[in-house]
Amino acid sequence: MKKLNDVLLDHEPGSEIMMGNWALVRAMIEADVRVVTSYPGSPTPEIGAAILGLPSEKRPMYFEWSVNEKVATEVAFGASLNGHLSCAFFKSVGLNVAADSFVQLGHMELVGGLVIVLGDDPGANSSQNEQDNRHFARLSYTPVLEPASPTEVMHMFKQACGLSRDMRMPVILRLTTHVCHHKELVHYGSWSPPERDDTPRFDKKAGPYIPVAATVFPLKQRALKKLEQVRAWADDKAPVQSSPGSGGTLRDDLKKKGSQDWVDKPSQPEAVFETPLNRVVDNGNCERGVITMGLPYLSLIDVLADAEEKPDILKLGMVHPLPRETVVRFLEHHSEVKILEELDDFLEQQIKALAYDRGLKTRIIGKETLEEWMGEYTPDKVAEVLRACWGDLLPVSGEIPQVEEHLTARGPRPPQLCPGCGHRTVFHAVRGWLKENDIAVADIGCHTLGFLPPYEVGDALLCMGHSNGTAAGLGLFNNTRRVIAFIGDSTFFHAGLPGIVNAVFNKHNHTLIVMENGTTAMTGHQDHAAGGTNTRGPTVEIPVQQVLEGLGVTQVTRVSAYQEDKLRAALDESFSTPGFSVIIASHPCMLKKTRERRRQGKKPLVPVQVNESCERHYICLSEFACPSYQIADDGGVWVQEDLCIGDRSCMQTCPVNAITPRPKETNPKETDND
Ligand SMILES: Cc1ncc(C[n+]2csc(CCOP(=O)(O)OP(=O)(O)O)c2C)c(N)n1
């Protein structure tokens, strides 16, 4: 297997096993994307990691972690106005943050082109909801391409770039969790470092770029017309017949159009052209058909492997705007068509309306149960959905293999804070300080886990950066229940600042704890504005404390997150006078720090041990809950040394001081000198 960097920068065509997120980076390079921006969020951070893994002198694009998704979108927009092909990528809910700018993009002439790559998350694997961002596409007149596999990610991203540049409009490439993370053999094309003309090409005459009052209407009209042109373009291509083959390939269609703009670079191998945008799998079935896209398509193919009378399939690559004529032709040829789509009934509604308008008699089967609106369309789920609508389609399932009992008994491992995490000491301290009626507002980050037992600190959560606003509301007409809010330091800059300004401005009455660990930990340790480095090296550090003071917060206390007593004292102090106050609970992310130590060849720190004075209060286990602590069959407590990182944050929690560093001489490879 070749090294990822060698694959991504390969000048020759080749093939390699790649995950969807890596295939996307290769596609960015082949398409000559100049500017890439993002704010991290699953399932997309590997895209940024792969770009940053490229040696900076060879990295063919500018890449930044912006402070949030809105700014990422704006930077990409500005670059596109200057003629640079640009891309912003982020997770599903990132589009909510970007929305105010994003919804305007369709009104603009995006001279260089701009592709928004979305990591949607059916199944809420790593998100607070399952939101279906196809609705945003409709709302903003933006085309959406949806690949099903890494190979399609590669091709459709390049198609999206061509479409965006040609039409000067934004295009969404909608990925979902398992398309991002699925690995397969991907054939890639050739690439050579392009000659760059970086002349800023912003041209006011390509505008207007100021949508005010009456100017909005021609801009909206133009956006709608572009969308219809895209629809016609997608429809114009007879979908490829996959089996038995009779239709033309996408390449033929592209050639017919005679426009180089739609065509991938001619030097690329045949494989590059083999992914049609919309595809019909013709199983010779005039009765039944399925319209689907993305991951559900792959699951469907899997599930139908043993079916005797397979339905025909229309697999859409362009899910917005709906290629109406393609869909109508498919409907006309079948008596019943099932719409197999994850999450909402986005296509179903449009297809039913279309069939009504055209007077078609085809029975269109949409979502029939609540379950069909939820979760990922894995093969199991697709089989369940198909059985519910066509009971005779699939062979009766055999015995479902039973998972061995000892595995089921354990259940899935619950998420937990890492050993040495400063968030743990904060939650342990706060748990001991909170009164029953107090209210703790959680926010998004590793520290969200504070809501779990045994800490149970965290009563409400909306989204990144909500905590200050929500806490302010909980503080209104409330003289009896203390309100504290939490926020991470990356979130502080991402979406936290307006809530803080509001708390100062409107004199709200709660305490905010900033969980300062120096990084964006939950998504993989990306840099943020207080860290002093960006994707290109050292930069200005913007300290959280100075920002707070600059914003007019009069009571700001800084404590080490490891010092539980001081933290509790700071909380008492903060509530001794009414008003808004902030405690910065600071400790570096120990996962990041431990990895850095290892990389620097430093010795690991001496782990702790439980000595004979232990009286089995079990606070280390049941209240502090560091995963390094284990209980022996005889009820004794011991420390699992390969988990303990020697941080010693636990020592303060033992009422009889039974936790001590293990004598160093037992392992000369360790050190107690941090
Ligand atoms: C709008 C939005 N963008 C991105 C994410 C993904 N995300 C979840 S947690 C997190 C990191 C938060 O970092 P920080 O606030 O520093 O807390 P930490 O994880 O370091 O404790 C991110 C980026 C999200 N949930 N919502």
The ligand as an SDF file (V2000), in Angstrom:
LIG
                    3D

 26 27  0  0  0  0  0  0  0  0999 V2000
  -21.8200   23.7700   14.2910 C   0  0  0  0  0  0  0  0  0  0  0  0
  -20.9060   22.6790   14.6890 C   0  0  0  0  0  0  0  0  0  0  0  0
  -19.6900   22.6250   14.1340 N   0  0  0  0  0  0  0  0  0  0  0  0
  -18.8440   21.6360   14.4750 C   0  0  0  0  0  0  0  0  0  0  0  0
  -19.2230   20.6870   15.3780 C   0  0  0  0  0  0  0  0  0  0  0  0
  -18.2920   19.5750   15.7150 C   0  0  0  0  0  0  0  0  0  0  0  0
  -17.7200   19.6870   17.0410 N   0  0  0  0  0  0  0  0  0  0  0  0
  -18.2160   18.9980   18.0890 C   0  0  0  0  0  0  0  0  0  0  0  0
  -17.3490   19.2280   19.4660 S   0  0  0  0  0  0  0  0  0  0  0  0
  -16.2850   20.2570   18.7170 C   0  0  0  0  0  0  0  0  0  0  0  0
  -15.0600   20.7620   19.4060 C   0  0  0  0  0  0  0  0  0  0  0  0
  -15.3120   21.7010   20.4410 C   0  0  0  0  0  0  0  0  0  0  0  0
  -14.0410   22.1080   20.9100 O   0  0  0  0  0  0  0  0  0  0  0  0
  -13.9490   22.8490   22.2710 P   0  0  0  0  0  0  0  0  0  0  0  0
  -15.0470   23.8100   22.3720 O   0  0  0  0  0  0  0  0  0  0  0  0
  -12.5850   23.4150   22.4260 O   0  0  0  0  0  0  0  0  0  0  0  0
  -14.1730   21.6860   23.3220 O   0  0  0  0  0  0  0  0  0  0  0  0
  -13.2280   20.3910   23.6030 P   0  0  0  0  0  0  0  0  0  0  0  0
  -13.7160   19.2820   22.7360 O   0  0  0  0  0  0  0  0  0  0  0  0
  -11.8110   20.7900   23.3210 O   0  0  0  0  0  0  0  0  0  0  0  0
  -13.4440   20.0770   25.0360 O   0  0  0  0  0  0  0  0  0  0  0  0
  -16.6280   20.4110   17.3860 C   0  0  0  0  0  0  0  0  0  0  0  0
  -15.8570   21.2310   16.4590 C   0  0  0  0  0  0  0  0  0  0  0  0
  -20.5310   20.7780   15.9160 C   0  0  0  0  0  0  0  0  0  0  0  0
  -21.0050   19.8760   16.7670 N   0  0  0  0  0  0  0  0  0  0  0  0
  -21.3340   21.7790   15.5620 N   0  0  0  0  0  0  0  0  0  0  0  0
  1  2  1  0
  2  3  1  0
  2 26  2  0
  3  4  2  0
  4  5  1  0
  5  6  1  0
  5 24  2  0
  6  7  1  0
  7  8  2  0
  7 22  1  0
  8  9  1  0
  9 10  1  0
 10 11  1  0
 10 22  2  0
 11 12  1  0
 12 13  1  0
 13 14  1  0
 14 15  2  0
 14 16  1  0
 14 17  1  0
 17 18  1  0
 18 19  2  0
 18 20  1  0
 18 21  1  0
 22 23  1  0
 24 25  1  0
 24 26  1  0
M  CHG  1   7   1
M  END
$$$$
